[in-house]
Amino acid sequence: MPKLPIIIAPDPVLKQKSAPIKEVNAEIRKILDNMLETMYHSGGIGLAAVQVGILKRLIVVDVNWRKGEQNTFTPLKLINAEIIWDSEEENLYNEGCLSFPDQYSDVVRPKEIKVAYLDENGRKQELLADGLLATCIQHEIDHTNGITFVDHISRLKRDIIINKLKKAKKQGVFDEHEHNEFCNH
């Protein structure tokens, strides 16, 4: 499976809303598999399709995976995921993002959520998640809505992170993203 190029912020693609999937088919399953491979290769625990230039409501998550360790958890592949309930109790987590390399900030989100989605076979599913899994799913659903974790922090902190990434891009620290066969922009 090919590793897909990850879009690095700031990039206008990351601010776009993703389109819902009308039919779960072999192409969608292939994209999800490629996203999962990309996420693992990059050391992440979640990835939304928009982060690899695919403006579709696709998310992969595996909060139990660690590079080089045997994984007993089945990764989640969520299609058209939406939060249908969230708790009043909140959780603070120091979030990072593959599209914001080496940048982290504390973000407050609901501690528990219930998410409705289609699985890779097109079946409707619901999942009650808490802790890191809830945070990760919310983070990735935000991506499908054109929202990034820095949109949840103060303007000052956000500007510092964005300016660091702009400077790193100018210095050629990151390979600029390339278009791939699934790119929708």
N, CA and C of each residue as an Amber inpcrd file, in Angstrom:
protein
   555
   0.8360000  -1.1900000   0.0000000   0.0000000   0.0000000   0.0000000
   0.8750000   1.2450000   0.0000000   0.5250000   2.2390000  -0.8090000
   1.3570000   3.4390000  -0.8620000   1.1320000   4.3600000   0.3310000
   2.2310000   4.9750000   0.7780000   2.1240000   6.0140000   1.7950000
   1.6980000   7.2800000   1.0670000   0.6810000   7.9310000   1.5930000
   0.1560000   9.1400000   0.9750000   0.8700000  10.3670000   1.5340000
   1.0340000  11.4120000   0.7310000   1.6760000  12.6380000   1.2350000
   0.7480000  13.3970000   2.1650000   1.2680000  13.7690000   3.3200000
   0.4670000  14.5050000   4.3120000   0.6080000  16.0030000   4.0610000
  -0.5220000  16.6870000   4.0490000  -0.5520000  18.1370000   3.8630000
  -0.1420000  18.7980000   5.1690000   0.8290000  19.7110000   5.0680000
   1.3410000  20.4140000   6.2360000   0.7240000  21.8120000   6.2930000
   0.2520000  22.1930000   7.4660000  -0.3190000  23.5270000   7.6850000
   0.7780000  24.5780000   7.6140000   0.4450000  25.7980000   7.2780000
  -0.8700000  26.2300000   6.8270000  -1.0810000  25.8750000   5.3550000
  -2.2510000  25.3660000   5.0630000  -2.6300000  25.0180000   3.6990000
  -4.1490000  25.1720000   3.6150000  -4.6490000  25.8770000   2.6080000
  -6.0960000  26.1100000   2.5150000  -6.9220000  24.8260000   2.3980000
  -6.3430000  23.7480000   1.9320000  -7.0790000  22.4800000   1.8220000
  -7.5640000  22.0340000   3.1970000  -6.7560000  22.2520000   4.2330000
  -7.1250000  21.8180000   5.5840000  -8.3340000  22.5720000   6.1410000
  -8.7030000  23.6900000   5.5280000  -9.8490000  24.4790000   5.9890000
 -11.1280000  24.1400000   5.2150000 -11.0410000  23.2100000   4.2710000
 -12.2090000  22.8460000   3.4650000 -13.0140000  21.7350000   4.1310000
 -14.3230000  21.7800000   3.9070000 -15.1970000  20.7160000   4.4000000
 -15.1510000  19.5390000   3.4390000 -15.2030000  18.3550000   3.9980000
 -15.1590000  17.1310000   3.2080000 -16.5670000  16.6790000   2.8370000
 -16.6660000  16.0450000   1.6840000 -17.9580000  15.5670000   1.1800000
 -18.2930000  14.2080000   1.7800000 -19.5910000  13.9800000   2.0580000
 -20.0040000  12.6610000   2.5560000 -19.8250000  11.5920000   1.4840000
 -19.6380000  10.3770000   1.9480000 -19.5050000   9.2260000   1.0560000
 -20.9110000   8.7250000   0.7200000 -21.1840000   8.5950000  -0.5500000
 -22.5090000   8.1260000  -0.9780000 -22.5580000   6.6070000  -1.0550000
 -21.4340000   5.9880000  -1.4180000 -21.4020000   4.5320000  -1.5480000
 -20.0580000   4.0090000  -1.0420000 -20.1170000   3.0390000  -0.1380000
 -18.8980000   2.4040000   0.3550000 -18.5660000   1.2720000  -0.6160000
 -17.4040000   1.4140000  -1.2660000 -17.0090000   0.4340000  -2.2770000
 -15.5140000   0.1300000  -2.1560000 -14.9880000  -0.6230000  -3.0980000
 -13.5840000  -1.0400000  -3.0610000 -12.6400000   0.1650000  -3.0720000
 -12.9780000   1.2120000  -3.8240000 -12.1310000   2.4050000  -3.8700000
 -12.0370000   3.0580000  -2.4960000 -13.1800000   3.1720000  -1.7980000
 -13.2000000   3.7720000  -0.4620000 -12.3840000   2.9150000   0.5060000
 -12.5470000   1.5990000   0.4480000 -11.7660000   0.7030000   1.3240000
 -10.2710000   0.8340000   1.0480000  -9.8950000   1.0020000  -0.2150000
  -8.4810000   1.1690000  -0.5720000  -7.9360000   2.4720000   0.0080000
  -8.7180000   3.5450000  -0.1010000  -8.2990000   4.8230000   0.4800000
  -8.0930000   4.6600000   1.9890000  -9.0490000   4.0220000   2.6800000
  -8.9280000   3.8170000   4.1280000  -7.6830000   3.0140000   4.4760000
  -7.4040000   1.9610000   3.7260000  -6.1990000   1.1570000   3.9640000
  -4.9370000   1.9840000   3.7540000  -4.9180000   2.7910000   2.6970000
  -3.7550000   3.6390000   2.4290000  -3.5900000   4.7060000   3.5060000
  -4.7110000   5.2330000   3.9900000  -4.6520000   6.2120000   5.0820000
  -4.0790000   5.5760000   6.3480000  -4.5180000   4.3610000   6.6480000
  -4.0320000   3.6670000   7.8360000  -2.5230000   3.4270000   7.7290000
  -2.0820000   2.9770000   6.5800000  -0.6460000   2.7480000   6.3500000
   0.1300000   4.0570000   6.5190000  -0.4100000   5.1430000   5.9890000
   0.2280000   6.4590000   6.1090000   0.3020000   6.8860000   7.5630000
  -0.8000000   6.7030000   8.2960000  -0.8430000   7.0710000   9.7110000
   0.2070000   6.2950000  10.5040000   0.2610000   4.9830000  10.3020000
   1.2440000   4.1660000  11.0180000   2.6630000   4.5840000  10.6470000
   2.9230000   4.7670000   9.3680000   4.2590000   5.1380000   8.9030000
   4.7050000   6.4770000   9.5000000   3.7360000   7.3700000   9.7070000
   4.0410000   8.7110000  10.2140000   4.0130000   8.7990000  11.7330000
   3.6480000   7.6960000  12.4080000   3.6530000   7.6800000  13.8670000
   2.4520000   8.3400000  14.4950000   1.3380000   8.4340000  13.7650000
   0.1390000   9.0650000  14.2910000  -0.8280000   8.0560000  14.8890000
  -1.8720000   8.5770000  15.5180000  -2.9250000   7.7230000  16.0830000
  -4.2760000   8.0050000  15.4230000  -4.3170000   8.9850000  14.5270000
  -5.5300000   9.3090000  13.7990000  -5.1740000  10.0710000  12.5360000
  -6.0290000   9.9380000  11.5190000  -5.8080000  10.6420000  10.2640000
  -7.1450000  10.8080000   9.5520000  -7.3960000  12.0150000   9.0740000
  -8.5810000  12.2920000   8.2610000  -8.1340000  12.4130000   6.8080000
  -9.0160000  12.0320000   5.8910000  -8.6720000  12.0200000   4.4670000
  -8.2250000  13.3890000   3.9610000  -8.8080000  14.4580000   4.4760000
  -8.4260000  15.7960000   4.0290000  -6.9350000  16.0420000   4.2610000
  -6.3480000  15.3970000   5.2600000  -4.9340000  15.5890000   5.5540000
  -4.0180000  15.0000000   4.4780000  -4.5870000  14.1650000   3.6260000
  -3.8240000  13.6190000   2.4970000  -4.4430000  14.0860000   1.1790000
  -5.1790000  15.1960000   1.2330000  -5.7120000  15.8280000   0.0400000
  -6.9670000  15.2070000  -0.5260000  -7.6340000  14.3630000   0.2510000
  -8.8550000  13.7040000  -0.2070000 -10.0290000  14.3040000   0.5500000
 -10.8560000  15.0590000  -0.1370000 -11.9470000  15.7750000   0.5300000
 -13.1860000  14.8910000   0.6560000 -13.0120000  13.8090000   1.3920000
 -14.0880000  12.8640000   1.6750000 -14.1370000  12.6380000   3.1860000
 -15.3240000  12.3450000   3.7040000 -15.5090000  12.1690000   5.1490000
 -15.0430000  10.7670000   5.5700000 -13.7340000  10.6040000   5.6000000
 -13.0910000   9.3410000   5.9630000 -12.0890000   9.6030000   7.0760000
 -12.0940000   8.7010000   8.0720000 -11.2140000   8.8320000   9.2340000
 -10.6710000   7.4480000   9.5940000  -9.4010000   7.4070000   9.9790000
  -8.8420000   6.1910000  10.5810000  -8.2680000   6.5660000  11.9420000
  -8.4170000   5.6480000  12.9060000  -7.9800000   5.8990000  14.2790000
  -7.4470000   4.6030000  14.8740000  -6.3390000   4.7070000  15.5810000
  -5.8080000   3.5860000  16.3550000  -4.9990000   4.1640000  17.5110000
  -5.6750000   4.4190000  18.6300000  -5.0080000   5.0540000  19.7720000
  -4.1290000   4.0800000  20.5550000  -4.2420000   2.8020000  20.2850000
  -3.4330000   1.8130000  21.0100000  -2.1530000   1.4470000  20.2860000
  -1.9790000   1.9380000  19.0780000  -0.8080000   1.5840000  18.2910000
   0.3980000   2.4040000  18.7130000   1.5210000   1.7430000  18.7940000
   2.8000000   2.4160000  19.0280000   3.8040000   1.8220000  18.0570000
   4.6210000   2.6580000  17.4840000   5.5970000   2.2100000  16.5030000
   6.4350000   1.0560000  17.0540000   6.4920000  -0.0310000  16.2940000
   7.3290000  -1.1620000  16.6560000   6.7170000  -2.1500000  17.6330000
   5.4940000  -1.8950000  18.1040000   4.8620000  -2.8030000  19.0530000
   3.7740000  -3.6260000  18.3790000   3.5450000  -4.8140000  18.8970000
   2.4620000  -5.6590000  18.3980000   1.1280000  -5.0280000  18.7840000
   0.1970000  -4.9720000  17.8550000  -1.0780000  -4.3340000  18.0940000
  -2.1750000  -5.3880000  18.2300000  -2.9030000  -5.3360000  19.3330000
  -4.0160000  -6.2660000  19.5200000  -5.3640000  -5.5760000  19.3030000
  -5.3420000  -4.2830000  19.0600000  -6.5460000  -3.4950000  18.8570000
  -6.8310000  -3.3860000  17.3590000  -8.0550000  -3.5510000  16.9820000
  -8.4190000  -3.3660000  15.5800000  -8.5830000  -1.8790000  15.3210000
  -7.8840000  -1.3510000  14.3380000  -8.0270000   0.0780000  14.0550000
  -9.4460000   0.3940000  13.5970000  -9.8720000   1.6070000  13.8760000
 -11.1960000   2.0560000  13.4580000 -11.1080000   2.7410000  12.1060000
 -12.0610000   2.4130000  11.2470000 -12.2150000   3.0740000   9.9550000
 -13.6270000   3.6330000   9.9560000 -13.7360000   4.9520000  10.0370000
 -15.0340000   5.6050000  10.1730000 -15.3660000   6.4040000   8.9140000
 -16.5350000   6.1320000   8.3710000 -17.0110000   6.8040000   7.1710000
 -18.2190000   7.6580000   7.5650000 -18.2070000   8.9320000   7.1320000
 -19.3040000   9.8650000   7.4370000 -19.5650000   9.9710000   8.9430000
 -18.5070000   9.9690000   9.7360000 -18.6520000  10.0170000  11.1960000
 -19.2520000  11.3390000  11.6540000 -20.1680000  11.2230000  12.6190000
 -20.7350000  12.4220000  13.2350000 -21.0010000  12.1490000  14.7120000
 -20.7530000  13.1670000  15.5000000 -20.9920000  13.0580000  16.9400000
 -22.4770000  13.2740000  17.1840000 -23.1150000  12.2920000  17.8330000
 -24.5530000  12.3960000  18.1030000 -24.8390000  12.6990000  19.5790000
 -23.8060000  12.6410000  20.4120000 -23.9370000  12.9920000  21.8260000
 -22.5460000  13.2780000  22.3730000 -22.4660000  14.2540000  23.2760000
 -21.2180000  14.4610000  24.0060000 -21.5210000  14.8230000  25.4450000
 -20.5940000  14.4880000  26.3160000 -20.7820000  14.7020000  27.7490000
 -20.5250000  16.1550000  28.1140000 -21.1160000  16.5560000  29.2330000
 -20.8330000  17.8930000  29.7590000 -19.4450000  17.9270000  30.3850000
 -19.0260000  16.7780000  30.9190000 -17.6910000  16.7050000  31.5210000
 -16.6430000  16.8300000  30.4260000 -15.6130000  17.6180000  30.7190000
 -14.5830000  17.8700000  29.7100000 -13.2710000  17.1970000  30.0740000
 -12.4200000  17.1130000  29.0740000 -11.1170000  16.4910000  29.2020000
 -10.0890000  17.4250000  28.5560000  -8.9580000  17.6080000  29.2130000
  -7.8610000  18.4120000  28.6710000  -6.8060000  17.4530000  28.1520000
  -6.4080000  17.6340000  26.9040000  -5.3830000  16.7650000  26.3280000
  -4.4150000  17.6070000  25.5180000  -3.1320000  17.3000000  25.6290000
  -2.1020000  17.9860000  24.8580000  -2.0800000  17.3740000  23.4590000
  -2.7530000  18.0300000  22.5170000  -2.9330000  17.4800000  21.1770000
  -1.8120000  17.8830000  20.2300000  -1.5600000  16.9830000  19.3080000
  -0.6690000  17.2290000  18.1940000  -1.3920000  16.7880000  16.9430000
  -0.7370000  16.8990000  15.7980000  -1.3950000  16.5680000  14.5380000
  -0.3300000  16.3190000  13.4790000  -0.5500000  15.3060000  12.6510000
   0.4070000  15.0080000  11.5820000   0.5330000  16.1640000  10.5890000
  -0.4910000  17.0030000  10.4710000  -0.4290000  18.1670000   9.5860000
   0.2270000  19.3770000  10.2550000   0.5590000  19.2420000  11.5360000
   1.2520000  20.2770000  12.3110000   2.4580000  19.6250000  12.9990000
   3.4550000  19.1870000  12.2250000   4.5600000  18.4040000  12.8080000
   5.2400000  19.0950000  13.9950000   5.4080000  18.3290000  15.0570000
   6.1200000  18.7650000  16.2640000   5.4810000  19.9680000  16.9620000
   4.1960000  20.1950000  16.7350000   3.4810000  21.2850000  17.3890000
   2.3790000  20.6850000  18.2590000   2.2940000  21.1690000  19.4960000
   1.3280000  20.6210000  20.4510000   0.7120000  21.7630000  21.2530000
  -0.5170000  21.5490000  21.6940000  -1.1550000  22.5170000  22.5780000
  -2.2870000  21.8310000  23.3290000  -2.5580000  22.3120000  24.5430000
  -3.6570000  21.7810000  25.3280000  -4.9910000  22.1960000  24.7020000
  -5.8680000  21.2170000  24.5240000  -7.1940000  21.4520000  23.9630000
  -8.2190000  20.8100000  24.8910000  -9.3050000  21.5350000  25.1570000
 -10.3930000  21.0240000  25.9840000 -11.5110000  20.5530000  25.0640000
 -11.9590000  19.3160000  25.2880000 -13.0550000  18.7290000  24.5110000
 -13.9290000  17.9230000  25.4650000 -15.1450000  17.5530000  25.0190000
 -15.9560000  16.6660000  25.8490000 -15.2070000  15.3580000  26.1510000
 -15.3470000  14.8840000  27.3900000 -14.6370000  13.6810000  27.8130000
 -15.1820000  12.4290000  27.1350000 -16.4980000  12.3880000  26.9170000
 -17.1310000  11.2290000  26.2910000 -17.9630000  11.6840000  25.1010000
 -18.0300000  10.8280000  24.0940000 -18.8710000  11.1000000  22.9290000
 -19.5240000   9.8100000  22.4570000 -20.6110000   9.9780000  21.7240000
 -21.1870000   8.8660000  20.9790000 -21.1260000   9.2910000  19.5210000
 -20.5540000   8.4290000  18.7030000 -20.3750000   8.7460000  17.2910000
 -21.1210000   7.7300000  16.4370000 -21.8060000   8.2230000  15.4190000
 -22.4750000   7.3690000  14.4410000 -21.6480000   7.4270000  13.1600000
 -21.5070000   6.2750000  12.5020000 -20.6820000   6.2150000  11.2930000
 -21.0320000   4.9650000  10.5060000 -20.4860000   4.8890000   9.3150000
 -20.5490000   3.6660000   8.5200000 -19.2060000   2.9720000   8.6450000
 -19.2200000   1.6390000   8.7540000 -17.9570000   0.9090000   8.7660000
 -17.5170000   0.6480000   7.3230000 -16.3960000  -0.0370000   7.1580000
 -15.8550000  -0.2370000   5.8110000 -16.7080000  -1.1640000   4.9470000
 -17.7090000  -1.7870000   5.5440000 -18.6530000  -2.6080000   4.7830000
 -19.9630000  -1.8770000   4.5170000 -20.0250000  -0.5990000   4.9100000
 -21.2100000   0.2130000   4.6680000 -22.3120000   0.0430000   5.6980000
 -22.0120000  -0.6580000   6.8060000 -23.0090000  -0.8760000   7.8560000
 -22.9930000   0.2900000   8.8530000 -24.2110000   0.6960000   9.2740000
 -24.3270000   1.7470000  10.2800000 -23.8230000   1.2240000  11.6150000
 -23.0260000   2.0440000  12.2910000 -22.4680000   1.6930000  13.5930000
 -22.5880000   2.8870000  14.5230000 -22.5560000   2.5980000  15.8200000
 -22.4370000   3.6380000  16.8400000 -21.3560000   3.1950000  17.8110000
 -20.6290000   4.1640000  18.3300000 -19.5410000   3.8780000  19.2500000
 -19.5650000   4.9040000  20.3660000 -19.5090000   4.4260000  21.6040000
 -19.3540000   5.2910000  22.7650000 -17.8670000   5.3120000  23.0840000
 -17.2860000   6.4880000  23.1010000 -15.8450000   6.6090000  23.3190000
 -15.5760000   7.5940000  24.4410000 -14.4920000   7.3460000  25.1800000
 -14.0810000   8.2910000  26.2060000 -12.5660000   8.4300000  26.1780000
 -12.0740000   9.3820000  26.9740000 -10.6390000   9.5880000  27.0910000
  -9.9580000   9.9090000  25.7680000  -8.7780000   9.3100000  25.5570000
  -7.9790000   9.5870000  24.3700000  -8.7240000   9.2240000  23.0850000
  -9.4650000   8.1260000  23.0930000 -10.2030000   7.7320000  21.8900000
 -11.2310000   8.8050000  21.5320000 -11.9570000   9.3260000  22.5090000
 -12.9380000  10.3850000  22.2550000 -12.2500000  11.6380000  21.7180000
 -11.1300000  11.9950000  22.3190000 -10.3770000  13.1630000  21.8640000
  -9.9270000  12.9920000  20.4210000  -9.3680000  11.8250000  20.1170000
  -8.8550000  11.5670000  18.7760000  -9.9730000  11.6010000  17.7350000
 -11.0920000  10.9710000  18.0240000 -12.2160000  10.9630000  17.0730000
 -12.7290000  12.3890000  16.8550000 -12.8520000  13.1670000  17.9340000
 -13.3060000  14.5510000  17.7860000 -12.3250000  15.3630000  16.9400000
 -11.0480000  15.1580000  17.1780000  -9.9950000  15.8440000  16.4200000
 -10.1340000  15.5400000  14.9280000 -10.3300000  14.2580000  14.5950000
 -10.4150000  13.8560000  13.1860000 -11.7350000  14.3000000  12.5500000
 -12.8390000  14.2380000  13.2860000 -14.1050000  14.7430000  12.7480000
 -13.9900000  16.2430000  12.4770000 -13.3190000  16.9630000  13.3720000
 -13.0700000  18.3900000  13.1190000 -12.4010000  18.5780000  11.7570000
 -11.3930000  17.7700000  11.4650000 -10.7070000  17.8860000  10.1710000
 -11.6990000  17.7890000   9.0180000 -12.6520000  16.8630000   9.1010000
 -13.6040000  16.6960000   8.0000000 -14.5300000  17.9080000   7.8590000
 -14.5540000  18.7430000   8.9040000 -15.3600000  19.9690000   8.8770000
 -14.5180000  21.2200000   8.6540000 -13.2540000  21.0290000   8.2760000
 -12.3770000  22.1660000   8.0080000 -11.8540000  22.8590000   9.2530000
 -11.8530000  22.1400000  10.3680000 -11.3990000  22.6870000  11.6510000
 -10.1500000  21.9240000  12.0840000  -9.1370000  22.6490000  12.5580000
  -7.9260000  21.9960000  13.0680000  -7.7960000  22.2710000  14.5670000
  -6.9290000  21.5220000  15.2250000  -6.8240000  21.6660000  16.6800000
  -6.4220000  23.0720000  17.0930000  -5.7000000  23.7920000  16.2360000
  -5.2940000  25.1510000  16.6120000  -6.4640000  26.1270000  16.5990000
  -7.5940000  25.7260000  16.0130000  -8.7900000  26.5590000  16.0600000
  -9.4250000  26.5290000  17.4510000  -8.9640000  25.6200000  18.3130000
  -9.4950000  25.4890000  19.6760000  -8.6110000  26.1730000  20.7230000
  -7.5480000  26.8270000  20.2830000  -6.6340000  27.4470000  21.2440000
  -6.6240000  28.9610000  21.0330000  -5.9160000  29.6650000  21.9070000
  -5.8980000  31.1290000  21.8180000  -5.2550000  31.5760000  20.5040000
  -5.6470000  32.7660000  20.0820000  -5.1010000  33.3280000  18.8370000
  -3.5700000  33.4370000  18.9210000  -3.0580000  33.8360000  20.0690000
  -1.6170000  33.9920000  20.2490000  -0.8930000  32.6610000  20.0370000
  -1.3660000  31.6100000  20.7160000  -0.7410000  30.2950000  20.5680000
  -0.8560000  29.7890000  19.1260000  -2.0480000  30.0000000  18.5320000
  -2.2730000  29.5690000  17.1510000  -1.2930000  30.2840000  16.2060000
  -1.1420000  31.6030000  16.3690000  -0.2410000  32.3750000  15.5100000
   1.2040000  31.9110000  15.6550000   1.6120000  31.5810000  16.8750000
   2.9810000  31.0900000  17.1050000   3.2030000  29.7850000  16.3430000
   2.2490000  28.8590000  16.4510000   2.3690000  27.5640000  15.7650000
   2.3830000  27.7520000  14.2490000   1.4600000  28.5390000  13.7320000
   1.3770000  28.7600000  12.2780000   2.6510000  29.4310000  11.7670000
   3.1600000  30.4090000  12.4920000   4.3830000  31.0970000  12.0620000
   5.5920000  30.1580000  12.0640000   5.6660000  29.2540000  13.0540000
   6.7550000  28.2670000  13.0680000   6.6860000  27.3790000  11.8310000
   5.4630000  26.9400000  11.4730000   5.3000000  26.0630000  10.3130000
   5.5800000  26.8040000   9.0120000   5.1590000  28.0670000   8.9190000
   5.4540000  28.8670000   7.7170000   6.9630000  28.9950000   7.5320000
   7.6520000  29.2840000   8.6170000   9.1080000  29.4470000   8.5690000
   9.7720000  28.1290000   8.1490000   9.3290000  27.0240000   8.7440000
   9.8960000  25.7130000   8.4020000   9.6460000  25.3790000   6.9320000
   8.4590000  25.7080000   6.4120000   8.1660000  25.4620000   4.9990000
   9.0950000  26.2780000   4.1000000   9.3010000  27.5530000   4.4460000
  10.1920000  28.4210000   3.6580000  11.6190000  27.8700000   3.6370000
  12.0190000  27.2700000   4.7530000  13.3670000  26.7090000   4.8570000
  13.4640000  25.3230000   4.2220000  12.3320000  24.8130000   3.7210000
  12.3420000  23.5120000   3.0530000  12.4190000  22.3280000   3.9970000
  12.0140000  22.5250000   5.2430000  12.0600000  21.4440000   6.2280000
  11.1170000  20.3020000   5.8390000   9.9690000  20.6580000   5.2660000
   8.9860000  19.6450000   4.8690000   8.9610000  19.5380000   3.3540000
   8.7820000  18.3230000   2.8630000   8.5240000  18.1520000   1.4410000
   7.1190000  18.6660000   1.1950000   6.9560000  19.5400000   0.2200000
   5.6100000  20.0270000  -0.0930000   4.7590000  18.8650000  -0.5640000
   3.4960000  18.8960000  -0.2060000   2.6070000  17.7970000  -0.5840000
   2.4620000  17.7300000  -2.0990000   2.2520000  16.5160000  -2.5640000
   2.0570000  16.2910000  -3.9750000   0.6230000  15.8430000  -4.1680000
   0.1310000  15.9980000  -5.3720000  -1.2000000  15.4900000  -5.6720000
  -1.0940000  13.9820000  -5.8470000  -2.0970000  13.2590000  -5.3770000
  -2.1120000  11.8080000  -5.5810000  -3.3550000  11.4310000  -6.3480000
  -3.4980000  10.1540000  -6.6990000  -4.5820000   9.7370000  -7.5620000
  -5.9780000   9.9800000  -6.9850000  -6.0710000  10.2130000  -5.6580000
  -7.3780000  10.4160000  -5.0590000  -7.6450000  11.8910000  -4.7690000
  -6.7040000  12.7510000  -5.0670000  -6.8010000  14.1560000  -4.6720000
  -8.0080000  14.8340000  -5.3090000  -8.7460000  15.5730000  -4.4990000
  -9.9620000  16.2390000  -4.9690000  -9.8260000  17.7530000  -4.9850000
  -8.6350000  18.2880000  -5.0100000  -8.5260000  19.7490000  -5.0670000
  -7.6190000  20.1770000  -6.1900000
